[in-house]
């Protein structure tokens, strides 16, 4: 067997062998030696003959070696993470300095230096070509501006007009959306207050959602009738309720909502309330009369204030008074 002389071993090979001895051979010997007293102690504490000493010794060796490898890999991972963080920190603090490199041997560094010199010359040539191209483009732009100096001035007003036109469209629709949201929030607050004596709290979201859909679309017609009330209401009450909402959204001739829209919604949503004393359904023409009153009214028509939106409920009366 050929044995390498000390002079023929390179520093890299020597470092590899030293690492192998320090991380594998020495810890392995330590594990074997440490396992002897541990196996004797375990054998003395276990019932006689239950497990052979050799098996106990082998198990302890495996456990100790596994623990050592786990700790070693965990430590290596922590060191690598720390190095990566330090490298990122150095790059952020010194962005113009060259990146630190691991030390290499002289013979290995020579081809790297030659390659870097070649790369640097190629990069310099590319930089020179890029500068020349930019100079050519700049010169051509200057010549075109001298030939037709009014081009830039004629383009600016056109661009400005186009952006102003689009800005006007965006602002208009944003204003419409904000106004619609304000109306729906106000109506929702009114419904929560005025219907609290008649609708169960757990049903209030569903009840309000359907009426808000009608507030967003005058052609909306419910598919399901609402029958769950805490206290019985009449057709007068629901007519007053729907009228109080529609009048704030535009009710009347030439406006968004009509009495027919409101009557159709009431017929679909509150059919069981729209009957006579004998149980006959009320006619459509009767339901169109939204503001008619009776002695048993529980929900009254809420005429809008000066702003045309607020209801006469405690949370909104204060807003109305402040505006006055």
Backbone bond lengths (Angstrom), bond angles and torsions (degrees), N, CA, C in turn:
res aa  C-N    CA-C-N  psi(-1)  N-CA   C-N-CA  omega(-1)  CA-C   N-CA-C  phi
1 X - - - 1.462 - - 1.515 108.81 -
2 X 1.305 114.98 133.18 1.456 121.08 -178.13 1.519 110.09 -82.76
3 X 1.355 115.39 129.46 1.460 120.84 179.47 1.513 108.13 -111.48
4 X 1.326 115.60 127.52 1.462 119.73 -179.53 1.519 109.89 -70.11
5 X 1.316 114.54 134.90 1.466 119.10 175.05 1.509 109.42 -75.71
6 X 1.342 118.42 155.68 1.467 120.22 -178.94 1.510 112.89 -58.07
7 X 1.339 117.53 -31.13 1.468 119.47 -178.16 1.516 112.23 -73.32
8 X 1.370 117.75 -23.33 1.464 120.79 -177.35 1.520 112.64 -86.93
9 X 1.331 118.67 -8.26 1.470 122.47 -178.95 1.525 108.59 -87.78
10 X 1.315 115.79 124.71 1.470 120.29 177.99 1.525 110.00 -77.60
11 X 1.327 114.39 164.32 1.465 118.72 -179.65 1.528 111.42 -64.65
12 X 1.347 117.20 -32.81 1.463 119.91 177.71 1.516 111.31 -65.26
13 X 1.351 116.63 -45.37 1.467 120.08 178.29 1.518 110.81 -62.94
14 X 1.335 116.18 -39.46 1.460 119.65 -179.91 1.528 110.99 -63.87
15 X 1.338 116.33 -40.76 1.459 118.92 179.46 1.521 111.41 -66.69
16 X 1.351 116.82 -35.79 1.462 120.36 178.00 1.520 110.88 -65.68
17 X 1.337 115.36 -44.04 1.472 118.36 179.67 1.530 111.11 -65.82
18 X 1.322 116.46 -40.48 1.455 119.33 178.67 1.529 111.61 -63.71
19 X 1.326 116.02 -39.85 1.460 120.04 178.12 1.526 110.87 -64.58
20 X 1.337 116.17 -40.31 1.471 119.61 179.29 1.537 111.30 -63.78
21 X 1.335 115.30 -40.55 1.463 118.90 -179.82 1.532 110.27 -66.63
22 X 1.361 116.53 -43.09 1.460 119.73 -174.44 1.521 113.19 -76.21
23 X 1.331 118.17 -27.48 1.470 120.31 -175.78 1.517 113.77 -105.05
24 X 1.320 119.44 -12.61 1.466 121.59 -178.10 1.525 113.29 -123.41
25 X 1.346 116.68 -57.10 1.472 119.55 -172.00 1.524 111.09 -69.78
26 X 1.335 116.84 -53.94 1.466 119.54 -177.83 1.540 112.14 -61.81
27 X 1.360 118.86 -47.83 1.466 117.20 176.16 1.518 113.35 -61.05
28 X 1.368 116.84 -34.34 1.463 119.18 178.60 1.519 112.15 -64.51
29 X 1.359 115.72 -42.75 1.467 119.25 177.51 1.528 110.46 -63.29
30 X 1.349 116.16 -40.85 1.466 119.75 179.54 1.524 111.47 -62.79
31 X 1.346 116.45 -39.96 1.461 120.19 178.28 1.524 111.29 -64.33
32 X 1.340 117.08 -42.39 1.473 120.26 179.83 1.519 111.29 -63.18
33 X 1.335 115.76 -42.42 1.465 119.03 -179.05 1.527 111.53 -69.68
34 X 1.344 116.15 -41.68 1.464 119.80 -178.67 1.530 111.86 -67.65
35 X 1.331 115.86 -26.01 1.466 119.19 -178.15 1.521 112.68 -71.98
36 X 1.340 117.24 -22.17 1.480 119.89 -176.77 1.524 111.02 -65.33
37 X 1.349 119.05 -56.33 1.477 116.72 179.60 1.527 113.27 -65.53
38 X 1.343 116.88 -32.04 1.459 118.83 179.05 1.528 111.16 -65.71
39 X 1.342 117.02 -40.21 1.465 119.81 179.04 1.528 110.96 -67.86
40 X 1.343 116.40 -37.06 1.471 119.43 177.84 1.530 110.31 -65.48
41 X 1.342 115.54 -41.37 1.465 118.56 179.27 1.535 111.20 -64.95
42 X 1.347 116.43 -41.89 1.458 119.91 179.56 1.523 111.01 -65.65
43 X 1.339 117.59 -37.61 1.464 120.72 -179.46 1.535 110.88 -67.61
44 X 1.325 115.51 -35.35 1.467 118.53 179.80 1.524 112.21 -71.30
45 X 1.300 118.72 -25.45 1.461 121.80 -178.11 1.525 112.98 -93.72
46 X 1.326 117.67 -14.94 1.456 121.30 178.29 1.518 110.05 -89.73
47 X 1.336 117.32 156.15 1.473 119.64 175.09 1.520 111.03 -57.34
48 X 1.310 116.71 148.57 1.466 121.41 -175.55 1.518 111.02 -61.84
49 X 1.334 114.32 127.49 1.459 120.56 172.29 1.508 115.84 77.13
50 X 1.303 119.08 4.11 1.478 118.69 -177.69 1.524 111.33 -70.66
51 X 1.346 116.90 -40.26 1.473 121.38 177.25 1.523 107.62 -134.49
52 X 1.330 118.92 129.59 1.465 120.62 178.15 1.528 111.40 -60.03
53 X 1.332 115.42 150.47 1.464 119.88 -178.51 1.523 110.79 -63.55
54 X 1.317 116.70 -34.85 1.466 119.77 -178.77 1.537 111.14 -64.37
55 X 1.329 115.76 -38.67 1.468 119.39 178.87 1.525 109.99 -67.14
56 X 1.345 116.20 -42.95 1.469 120.11 178.37 1.524 110.19 -60.11
57 X 1.339 114.70 -44.05 1.474 119.58 -179.84 1.538 110.92 -61.07
58 X 1.343 116.33 -43.74 1.476 120.59 -179.53 1.525 110.94 -64.71
59 X 1.330 116.28 -40.72 1.461 119.65 -179.94 1.525 110.94 -64.42
60 X 1.351 116.19 -42.11 1.464 119.37 -179.82 1.518 110.84 -65.53
61 X 1.335 116.70 -39.67 1.470 120.11 177.11 1.524 110.76 -59.58
62 X 1.332 116.27 -46.14 1.469 120.02 -179.25 1.523 111.12 -62.72
63 X 1.354 115.99 -42.98 1.472 119.58 -178.62 1.520 111.04 -64.92
64 X 1.346 117.32 -45.99 1.470 120.31 -178.70 1.521 111.45 -64.52
65 X 1.340 115.82 -41.29 1.477 118.68 -179.28 1.538 110.71 -67.20
66 X 1.319 116.44 -38.29 1.472 119.12 177.73 1.518 110.83 -64.03
67 X 1.340 115.81 -42.25 1.462 118.83 178.40 1.522 111.29 -62.93
68 X 1.320 116.11 -41.34 1.473 119.50 179.27 1.534 110.99 -62.51
69 X 1.334 117.38 -44.66 1.468 120.71 -178.72 1.529 110.65 -65.37
70 X 1.349 116.44 -39.23 1.464 119.02 179.67 1.522 111.03 -63.98
71 X 1.346 115.82 -44.51 1.468 119.35 178.80 1.522 110.64 -63.87
72 X 1.323 116.57 -39.88 1.464 120.22 -178.96 1.524 111.08 -63.59
73 X 1.340 116.43 -47.32 1.469 119.31 -179.49 1.532 111.14 -65.92
74 X 1.345 116.61 -36.42 1.469 119.01 177.28 1.524 110.87 -64.25
75 X 1.334 116.03 -41.97 1.464 119.78 179.70 1.530 111.14 -65.34
76 X 1.343 115.92 -41.99 1.474 119.69 178.39 1.525 110.67 -62.13
77 X 1.353 116.63 -41.23 1.465 119.34 178.16 1.514 112.43 -62.62
78 X 1.354 115.98 -40.30 1.461 119.13 178.72 1.522 111.26 -64.58
79 X 1.336 116.14 -41.49 1.478 119.56 179.46 1.520 111.06 -64.02
80 X 1.349 116.82 -43.43 1.462 119.76 179.54 1.522 111.56 -63.80
81 X 1.334 116.58 -40.45 1.467 119.56 177.64 1.519 111.42 -63.38
82 X 1.326 116.15 -41.96 1.467 120.35 179.32 1.530 110.46 -63.42
83 X 1.329 116.61 -41.98 1.466 119.88 178.63 1.519 111.51 -63.00
84 X 1.350 115.87 -41.18 1.462 119.23 179.70 1.519 110.99 -63.17
85 X 1.357 117.19 -42.58 1.463 120.52 178.52 1.527 111.44 -63.41
86 X 1.360 115.71 -42.48 1.468 119.39 178.86 1.516 111.11 -62.69
87 X 1.337 116.42 -38.08 1.462 120.25 179.97 1.519 110.99 -65.68
88 X 1.345 116.19 -43.25 1.473 119.18 178.47 1.516 110.70 -63.74
89 X 1.336 116.73 -40.48 1.463 120.46 179.05 1.516 111.24 -62.82
90 X 1.337 117.21 -42.22 1.466 121.06 178.97 1.516 111.58 -65.47
91 X 1.349 116.26 -38.59 1.461 119.19 179.39 1.525 110.78 -66.62
92 X 1.352 117.15 -38.42 1.466 119.76 179.48 1.523 112.14 -69.92
93 X 1.334 116.94 -38.06 1.461 120.11 -178.50 1.516 112.59 -78.96
94 X 1.351 117.86 -29.04 1.473 121.75 179.73 1.510 109.53 -127.79
95 X 1.341 117.26 72.71 1.471 118.88 -174.84 1.515 113.41 -69.40
96 X 1.360 118.55 -22.07 1.464 120.80 -175.40 1.518 112.64 -97.11
97 X 1.365 115.56 -6.42 1.456 117.24 178.78 1.509 110.85 -86.43
98 X 1.332 115.65 158.19 1.459 120.62 179.50 1.515 109.22 -71.11
99 X 1.319 115.12 148.67 1.455 120.25 -179.94 1.515 109.86 -70.56
100 X 1.364 114.16 141.60 1.455 118.42 177.73 1.513 111.11 -70.75
101 X 1.323 116.37 139.39 1.456 121.21 -178.26 1.516 108.88 -121.07
102 X 1.305 116.01 155.49 1.454 121.49 177.59 1.520 108.70 -69.58
103 X 1.323 118.92 144.03 1.474 120.62 -179.60 1.508 110.91 -63.35
104 X 1.333 116.63 140.49 1.458 123.18 178.14 1.516 108.42 -125.03
105 X 1.300 115.42 162.74 1.452 120.40 -179.36 1.520 110.67 -79.34
106 X 1.320 115.37 161.35 1.461 120.46 -172.36 1.510 111.47 -62.50
107 X 1.328 117.63 -44.98 1.461 120.18 -178.43 1.508 111.46 -65.31
108 X 1.353 117.25 -31.02 1.452 120.32 178.51 1.517 111.49 -78.38
109 X 1.317 116.88 -27.79 1.458 120.16 -177.81 1.512 113.22 -75.02
110 X 1.350 118.44 -26.83 1.470 120.99 -176.57 1.518 113.46 -60.37
111 X 1.349 120.98 -50.13 1.472 118.95 177.36 1.517 112.81 -65.63
112 X 1.347 117.07 -29.54 1.460 119.21 178.45 1.511 110.62 -66.93
113 X 1.348 116.46 -41.61 1.462 120.14 178.26 1.506 111.18 -63.33
114 X 1.337 115.39 -42.27 1.465 118.57 179.62 1.516 110.78 -63.36
115 X 1.340 116.37 -41.14 1.461 119.81 -179.82 1.517 111.23 -66.00
116 X 1.367 116.79 -40.15 1.459 119.57 179.74 1.515 111.74 -65.61
117 X 1.330 116.70 -35.94 1.467 119.18 177.29 1.511 111.33 -64.33
118 X 1.350 115.10 -41.11 1.459 118.48 178.88 1.507 111.52 -65.45
119 X 1.340 115.73 -41.44 1.468 120.00 178.27 1.517 111.57 -63.16
120 X 1.373 115.53 -38.85 1.459 119.05 -179.12 1.516 111.19 -65.55
121 X 1.319 117.15 -37.33 1.463 119.45 179.35 1.516 110.97 -67.86
122 X 1.360 115.94 -38.69 1.460 118.90 178.10 1.520 110.44 -64.86
123 X 1.354 116.77 -43.19 1.455 120.60 178.97 1.517 111.49 -62.34
124 X 1.325 115.86 -40.45 1.468 118.45 178.89 1.519 110.80 -62.36
125 X 1.339 116.19 -39.92 1.468 118.83 178.69 1.523 110.89 -64.52
126 X 1.349 116.57 -40.77 1.471 119.48 179.29 1.518 110.97 -65.14
127 X 1.347 116.72 -39.64 1.463 120.21 178.85 1.514 111.07 -62.88
128 X 1.337 116.62 -41.90 1.463 120.20 179.13 1.520 110.71 -62.34
129 X 1.362 116.57 -42.61 1.463 119.53 179.17 1.522 111.12 -64.55
130 X 1.368 117.38 -40.94 1.463 120.55 -179.72 1.514 110.76 -64.08
131 X 1.361 117.59 -41.84 1.466 120.81 178.40 1.512 110.72 -62.90
132 X 1.335 115.99 -40.34 1.462 119.35 179.46 1.522 111.34 -63.96
133 X 1.366 116.69 -40.34 1.470 119.66 178.65 1.529 111.19 -64.72
134 X 1.360 116.61 -43.58 1.463 119.34 178.89 1.515 111.72 -62.60
135 X 1.346 116.33 -38.65 1.460 119.83 179.05 1.517 110.79 -64.29
136 X 1.345 115.90 -40.35 1.467 119.83 179.18 1.522 111.30 -64.10
137 X 1.360 116.16 -43.09 1.473 119.40 179.75 1.522 111.11 -64.39
138 X 1.337 116.26 -40.98 1.464 119.98 179.72 1.520 110.99 -63.68
139 X 1.340 116.55 -42.30 1.467 120.07 178.84 1.514 111.55 -63.00
140 X 1.364 116.24 -40.10 1.459 119.08 -178.78 1.516 110.90 -67.58
141 X 1.389 116.47 -36.68 1.460 118.64 176.94 1.521 111.08 -65.38
142 X 1.332 116.21 -40.75 1.467 118.82 -179.98 1.518 111.26 -63.64
143 X 1.348 115.98 -39.96 1.471 119.44 179.41 1.520 110.12 -64.64
144 X 1.359 117.51 -42.54 1.462 119.95 -178.70 1.517 110.93 -66.02
145 X 1.359 116.97 -34.89 1.461 118.83 178.16 1.518 111.66 -68.60
146 X 1.348 115.74 -34.80 1.469 118.45 177.64 1.525 111.42 -68.15
147 X 1.353 115.42 -36.75 1.464 118.41 -179.06 1.520 110.78 -69.85
148 X 1.361 117.91 -43.34 1.459 121.46 -177.49 1.527 109.38 -132.29
149 X 1.320 119.35 79.75 1.465 121.73 -175.84 1.506 113.63 -70.81
150 X 1.346 120.65 -13.65 1.461 122.81 -176.25 1.519 112.85 -86.58
151 X 1.347 117.69 -4.46 1.468 119.73 -176.60 1.519 111.17 -61.93
152 X 1.340 116.61 -46.91 1.455 120.12 -176.98 1.519 110.73 -64.84
153 X 1.323 117.30 -41.71 1.448 120.17 -178.98 1.520 112.22 -66.53
154 X 1.325 116.45 -33.37 1.462 118.85 -179.50 1.517 112.04 -77.13
155 X 1.359 117.03 -22.57 1.464 120.35 -179.20 1.522 111.80 -81.00
156 X 1.318 117.64 -35.61 1.455 121.66 -175.23 1.519 112.73 -60.77
157 X 1.337 120.09 -48.78 1.469 119.07 179.37 1.518 112.85 -61.57
158 X 1.359 117.05 -36.39 1.458 119.93 -179.92 1.528 110.33 -64.09
159 X 1.347 115.61 -45.41 1.459 119.59 179.31 1.522 111.15 -63.70
160 X 1.306 116.45 -42.35 1.455 120.62 -179.91 1.527 111.50 -63.14
161 X 1.332 116.63 -42.15 1.464 120.49 179.25 1.525 111.29 -63.99
162 X 1.338 115.93 -40.25 1.462 119.79 -179.75 1.524 111.07 -65.57
163 X 1.346 116.85 -42.76 1.463 119.86 -179.83 1.527 111.06 -67.46
164 X 1.341 116.26 -37.53 1.470 119.69 178.30 1.521 111.01 -65.14
165 X 1.339 115.93 -39.19 1.467 120.64 178.71 1.530 110.58 -62.30
166 X 1.341 116.02 -46.91 1.464 119.89 -179.52 1.529 110.98 -67.43
167 X 1.343 116.84 -36.32 1.451 120.42 178.31 1.525 111.11 -63.06
168 X 1.344 115.51 -38.47 1.460 119.11 177.60 1.514 112.21 -62.95
169 X 1.337 116.99 -39.99 1.470 121.02 178.19 1.527 110.37 -64.81
170 X 1.336 115.45 -46.56 1.469 119.45 -178.66 1.523 111.40 -62.28
171 X 1.321 117.15 -43.88 1.462 120.45 -179.22 1.527 111.49 -64.85
172 X 1.345 115.86 -37.82 1.456 119.23 -179.84 1.528 111.30 -62.64
173 X 1.334 116.76 -49.63 1.467 119.79 -178.15 1.536 111.31 -69.43
174 X 1.330 117.04 -32.70 1.456 118.91 176.07 1.526 110.83 -65.70
175 X 1.343 116.02 -41.27 1.458 120.07 177.53 1.526 110.99 -63.87
176 X 1.341 117.08 -40.42 1.463 120.84 178.14 1.532 110.89 -62.73
177 X 1.336 116.29 -42.58 1.466 120.38 -179.21 1.530 110.81 -65.63
178 X 1.326 117.02 -41.79 1.455 120.18 179.24 1.531 111.13 -65.12
179 X 1.336 116.57 -41.38 1.458 120.08 178.69 1.531 111.52 -64.10
180 X 1.348 116.44 -41.31 1.463 120.33 178.74 1.526 111.30 -64.60
181 X 1.328 116.52 -41.28 1.467 119.87 179.02 1.524 110.78 -64.24
182 X 1.323 117.17 -40.31 1.465 120.71 179.29 1.533 110.55 -62.32
183 X 1.341 116.76 -41.76 1.466 120.23 179.08 1.526 111.20 -63.70
184 X 1.330 116.37 -45.71 1.468 119.80 -178.30 1.526 111.44 -64.88
185 X 1.336 116.81 -40.25 1.473 119.47 178.35 1.528 110.84 -63.38
186 X 1.340 116.20 -39.97 1.464 119.89 179.71 1.522 111.03 -65.90
187 X 1.338 116.64 -43.07 1.470 121.11 179.04 1.528 110.70 -64.90
188 X 1.317 116.41 -41.62 1.463 120.55 179.95 1.531 110.88 -61.28
189 X 1.317 116.12 -42.41 1.460 120.19 178.48 1.536 110.94 -63.19
190 X 1.324 116.11 -39.56 1.467 120.79 178.13 1.530 110.99 -63.53
191 X 1.327 116.75 -44.29 1.465 120.58 -179.65 1.525 111.32 -63.40
192 X 1.333 117.01 -42.32 1.466 119.89 179.51 1.532 111.00 -59.74
193 X 1.317 115.90 -37.98 1.470 119.31 -177.42 1.527 111.42 -78.33
194 X 1.346 116.66 -51.50 1.459 120.15 -169.50 1.522 112.26 -73.80
195 X 1.364 117.73 -26.56 1.465 120.53 -176.67 1.526 113.10 -98.25
196 X 1.328 117.25 -1.20 1.471 119.16 -177.91 1.532 113.42 -59.34
197 X 1.345 121.27 -33.64 1.480 118.68 177.86 1.522 113.68 -74.59
198 X 1.330 117.97 -13.22 1.467 120.31 -170.90 1.535 114.06 -115.46
199 X 1.347 117.63 -19.25 1.464 121.13 -177.73 1.529 108.32 -120.82
200 X 1.343 115.96 136.55 1.456 120.84 178.13 1.530 110.50 -63.58
201 X 1.319 115.97 147.52 1.472 120.61 -175.83 1.529 111.89 -60.61
202 X 1.321 116.21 -38.87 1.472 117.98 -179.37 1.520 112.77 -71.10
203 X 1.334 117.93 -15.88 1.469 121.43 179.17 1.527 112.44 -99.67
204 X 1.336 117.26 -4.10 1.458 119.71 -170.99 1.532 112.53 -65.46
205 X 1.331 118.55 -39.06 1.464 120.57 -179.81 1.522 111.14 -60.62
206 X 1.330 116.55 -46.23 1.462 120.48 179.97 1.526 111.26 -63.79
207 X 1.337 116.48 -41.78 1.465 120.85 -179.85 1.535 110.64 -62.98
208 X 1.343 116.46 -47.15 1.472 120.52 -177.84 1.521 111.41 -68.43
209 X 1.324 117.30 -37.09 1.466 120.59 -177.95 1.521 111.59 -60.05
210 X 1.336 116.45 -40.79 1.461 119.07 -179.19 1.524 111.29 -67.11
211 X 1.312 117.74 -42.33 1.464 120.72 178.52 1.527 111.48 -67.22
212 X 1.327 117.59 -33.72 1.461 120.82 177.07 1.526 111.23 -69.23
213 X 1.319 117.05 -31.13 1.474 119.24 174.15 1.524 110.72 -64.77
214 X 1.320 116.32 -39.05 1.468 119.69 175.29 1.531 110.28 -66.87
215 X 1.343 117.00 -33.98 1.463 120.31 177.69 1.526 112.30 -68.38
216 X 1.330 117.55 -21.69 1.468 120.97 178.23 1.522 112.55 -93.24
217 X 1.348 117.57 -22.06 1.466 121.27 -176.97 1.527 108.96 -145.48
218 X 1.336 115.88 112.10 1.472 119.00 -176.84 1.531 111.97 -69.77
219 X 1.338 117.53 -14.37 1.475 120.61 177.98 1.523 112.65 -91.41
220 X 1.307 117.75 0.66 1.472 120.61 -178.92 1.530 110.44 -69.29
221 X 1.333 115.56 132.60 1.456 122.30 177.48 1.533 108.80 -127.80
222 X 1.322 118.39 120.61 1.472 120.67 -178.57 1.525 111.74 -63.11
223 X 1.335 114.61 149.80 1.465 120.36 177.06 1.525 111.88 -96.30
224 X 1.336 116.46 -20.56 1.463 120.90 -174.85 1.526 109.09 -121.48
225 X 1.320 116.57 134.22 1.463 121.01 177.89 1.529 110.10 -79.72
226 X 1.340 115.86 144.33 1.470 120.61 177.76 1.532 108.67 -96.65
227 X 1.353 115.35 123.30 1.467 119.98 -177.15 1.519 113.17 -124.75
228 X 1.319 117.81 -9.94 1.469 120.92 -171.51 1.534 109.88 -89.50
229 X 1.305 116.73 99.46 1.464 122.97 178.78 1.532 109.58 -123.98
230 X 1.325 115.84 147.23 1.466 120.20 172.81 1.525 110.35 -75.82
231 X 1.337 115.95 -38.68 1.459 122.64 179.82 1.519 108.58 -128.05
232 X 1.292 117.91 137.76 1.458 121.53 -176.44 1.524 110.43 -66.59
233 X 1.309 115.57 135.54 1.463 122.64 177.42 1.522 109.29 -112.40
234 X 1.318 114.85 172.24 1.465 120.64 178.06 1.519 109.22 -119.40
235 X 1.344 114.23 173.30 1.462 118.34 177.92 1.525 110.87 -65.70
236 X 1.318 118.05 -28.02 1.464 120.71 176.79 1.532 110.29 -62.08
237 X 1.315 116.44 -41.05 1.468 120.65 -177.59 1.522 111.52 -64.86
238 X 1.334 117.60 -48.11 1.462 119.50 -177.65 1.522 110.74 -71.28
239 X 1.353 118.10 -30.56 1.459 119.67 175.43 1.525 110.85 -66.01
240 X 1.317 116.69 -41.26 1.467 120.17 177.80 1.530 110.29 -65.98
241 X 1.330 116.79 -38.33 1.463 121.35 -179.93 1.533 110.65 -62.94
242 X 1.326 116.38 -49.97 1.464 120.48 -178.53 1.521 110.91 -66.99
243 X 1.339 117.09 -37.95 1.466 119.49 178.68 1.528 111.65 -63.87
244 X 1.323 117.36 -40.47 1.463 121.22 -179.14 1.526 111.33 -62.43
245 X 1.322 116.89 -30.38 1.474 120.80 178.05 1.523 110.12 -81.13
246 X 1.331 117.18 -47.88 1.464 120.50 -174.64 1.518 112.40 -66.08
247 X 1.341 118.23 -33.34 1.464 120.62 -178.08 1.520 110.91 -63.91
248 X 1.334 117.55 -27.85 1.460 121.47 179.24 1.521 112.22 -83.68
249 X 1.313 116.84 -14.32 1.462 121.38 178.89 1.524 112.10 -100.54
250 X 1.329 116.77 -5.69 1.464 120.54 -179.71 1.513 110.87 108.21
251 X 1.323 116.70 89.23 1.467 121.92 -178.05 1.522 109.04 -119.35
252 X 1.326 114.74 128.29 1.459 118.88 177.88 1.517 111.57 139.63
253 X 1.305 115.73 -176.25 1.451 121.69 -177.62 1.531 110.37 -67.12
254 X 1.326 114.93 130.07 1.456 120.47 -179.81 1.510 114.64 77.89
255 X 1.338 118.68 4.79 1.458 122.06 179.65 1.532 109.90 -108.32
256 X 1.323 115.15 179.86 1.474 119.88 -173.52 1.526 110.92 -65.20
257 X 1.316 117.54 -48.39 1.461 121.60 -175.09 1.531 110.19 -101.00
258 X 1.303 114.02 145.85 1.469 120.88 176.33 1.521 108.72 -124.51
259 X 1.352 115.64 166.65 1.466 119.85 176.91 1.522 111.37 -63.09
260 X 1.340 116.17 -31.38 1.471 119.71 177.61 1.522 111.16 -65.54
261 X 1.344 117.35 -40.87 1.468 119.99 177.42 1.519 110.55 -59.11
262 X 1.325 116.00 -46.49 1.466 120.30 -178.91 1.530 111.43 -65.40
263 X 1.324 117.02 -41.59 1.463 120.50 -179.99 1.524 110.88 -64.53
264 X 1.330 117.24 -40.53 1.471 120.25 178.87 1.529 111.03 -64.34
265 X 1.319 116.62 -41.51 1.470 119.55 178.39 1.525 110.44 -62.58
266 X 1.328 116.66 -44.68 1.467 120.94 -178.88 1.520 110.70 -63.68
267 X 1.318 117.43 -40.68 1.473 120.98 179.07 1.518 111.27 -61.65
268 X 1.328 116.94 -38.63 1.473 120.10 -177.94 1.522 112.24 -78.12
269 X 1.333 116.63 -41.07 1.462 120.30 -171.58 1.534 112.95 -87.22
270 X 1.323 117.87 -34.32 1.465 121.23 -174.98 1.533 110.68 -126.70
271 X 1.298 117.21 48.83 1.465 121.63 -175.29 1.530 112.18 -62.09
272 X 1.324 117.11 -38.61 1.463 119.72 -176.97 1.526 112.55 -69.68
273 X 1.326 117.71 -18.57 1.466 120.89 177.54 1.524 112.06 -87.74
274 X 1.324 116.34 -19.01 1.468 120.69 -174.21 1.539 110.26 -96.16
275 X 1.301 115.22 63.45 1.458 120.37 179.85 1.528 108.68 -134.53
276 X 1.311 115.00 159.26 1.465 120.90 177.22 1.523 110.26 -82.28
277 X 1.318 115.98 178.36 1.466 120.18 178.98 1.515 111.63 -63.39
278 X 1.323 116.55 -28.39 1.470 120.41 178.96 1.514 112.44 -87.10
279 X 1.335 118.41 -1.19 1.461 121.44 178.16 1.506 114.65 94.81
280 X 1.307 118.46 3.93 1.459 121.38 178.78 1.526 109.91 -81.35
281 X 1.340 118.12 141.02 1.470 120.44 178.52 1.523 111.12 -64.47
282 X 1.299 116.04 141.31 1.462 120.81 175.35 1.517 109.60 -69.62
283 X 1.308 116.14 147.05 1.465 120.42 -179.31 1.522 110.08 -73.40
284 X 1.323 114.40 160.47 1.467 120.17 179.44 1.526 110.81 -63.44
285 X 1.310 116.97 -38.01 1.464 120.63 179.90 1.532 111.09 -65.36
286 X 1.315 117.23 -32.80 1.462 120.12 176.96 1.517 111.40 -68.22
287 X 1.354 116.38 -41.76 1.458 120.59 -179.27 1.526 111.86 -70.23
288 X 1.339 117.41 -20.81 1.462 120.37 177.19 1.527 111.55 -68.07
289 X 1.304 116.82 -22.70 1.467 120.72 177.77 1.533 107.63 -81.55
290 X 1.322 116.05 88.73 1.462 121.88 -169.68 1.516 113.73 -79.90
291 X 1.307 118.09 -26.12 1.465 120.31 -172.63 1.523 113.83 -101.18
292 X 1.332 117.71 4.06 1.457 119.76 179.18 1.527 109.59 -63.20
293 X 1.309 117.45 144.09 1.469 121.31 -175.89 1.522 110.96 -117.84
294 X 1.331 114.71 168.24 1.474 121.72 175.48 1.523 108.17 -145.49
295 X 1.306 116.67 173.13 1.454 120.75 -179.09 1.530 112.97 -74.20
296 X 1.335 116.48 -16.16 1.469 120.17 -176.13 1.534 112.64 -104.63
297 X 1.332 118.17 16.32 1.471 120.45 -178.97 1.528 110.96 -59.92
298 X 1.339 115.96 134.79 1.466 121.88 173.68 1.528 111.68 -110.60
299 X 1.340 116.19 -26.08 1.462 121.91 174.94 1.524 106.76 -117.83
300 X 1.324 116.77 123.01 1.457 121.29 -176.44 1.524 111.11 -102.97
301 X 1.306 116.33 159.78 1.467 120.88 176.01 1.522 109.12 -64.65
302 X 1.319 115.71 129.96 1.467 121.68 -179.20 1.526 107.99 -105.74
303 X 1.332 115.85 101.34 1.461 120.98 -178.82 1.526 108.96 -76.10
304 X 1.329 116.45 131.71 1.453 120.73 -176.01 1.528 111.63 -67.46
305 X 1.327 115.82 154.40 1.448 121.74 179.36 1.519 112.03 -81.57
306 X 1.339 115.62 -160.52 1.457 120.24 -176.19 1.519 112.35 -64.46
307 X 1.324 116.41 -33.53 1.479 118.41 -178.98 1.526 111.90 -77.60
308 X 1.322 117.80 -10.80 1.457 120.92 177.77 1.507 114.92 79.29
309 X 1.342 118.71 7.43 1.460 119.98 -175.34 1.521 113.23 -130.07
310 X 1.318 118.34 -45.78 1.462 121.06 -171.04 1.527 112.69 -66.09
311 X 1.344 114.60 147.79 1.462 122.28 177.47 1.527 109.47 -100.06
312 X 1.318 114.21 162.75 1.464 120.17 178.46 1.522 110.16 -89.07
313 X 1.330 114.37 69.54 1.463 122.17 175.40 1.524 106.94 -127.51
314 X 1.328 118.55 156.36 1.470 120.70 -173.15 1.524 114.43 -54.02
315 X 1.325 118.03 -41.52 1.462 119.89 -176.11 1.515 113.22 -70.87
316 X 1.356 117.96 -16.42 1.458 120.71 -179.07 1.518 113.21 -112.82
317 X 1.305 119.01 -19.96 1.454 120.75 176.30 1.521 110.78 -60.80
318 X 1.350 116.79 -37.33 1.452 119.96 179.56 1.508 111.55 -62.96
319 X 1.361 117.07 -39.06 1.456 120.92 177.53 1.505 110.42 -63.67
320 X 1.331 115.90 -40.91 1.461 119.90 -178.90 1.527 110.93 -66.82
321 X 1.327 117.00 -40.30 1.458 119.42 179.95 1.526 111.26 -66.79
322 X 1.342 115.54 -39.09 1.465 118.38 179.23 1.521 110.55 -62.75
323 X 1.316 116.68 -36.92 1.463 119.68 -179.43 1.522 110.91 -69.77
324 X 1.327 117.39 -30.36 1.452 119.17 176.54 1.533 110.93 -73.51
